[in-house]
Amino acid sequence: QVQLVESGGGLVQPGGSLRLSCAASGFTFSSYAMRWYRQAPGKERELVATIMSIESITIYLDSVKGRFTISRDNAKNTVYLQMNSLKPEDTAVYHCNAHRLATDYWGQGTQVTVSS
């Protein structure tokens, strides 16, 4: 069955870094665009970063450009989100998503808390 399992979240001080990972199984990973979404309490879910299946083209939310980097390892069926210079407003549950045509798969999410 399809699984997306996120890891790497936690508590970090402002200015710190975290690296999220999302391990995928049960589908052809290399054929899917991979995305990271986040949702903070009381706020709508927002798309943070996308990496395409073709040429690994990347797209970022304006507020994370220059701080976050999405990457993928098709040999390991894993997508990463390197988050640097974290700010309190980055606090949210981060979800991994696999997207292709009309199909979407979701992970359960990992909590990221940025606080001193």
Secondary structure, DSSP 8 states (H G I E B T S, - for coil): --EEEEE--EEE-TT--EEEEEEEESS-GGGSEEEEEEE-TTS--EEEEEE-SSTT-EEE-GGGTTTEEEEEETTTTEEEEEE-S--GGG-EEEEEEEEETTEEEE---EEEEE--
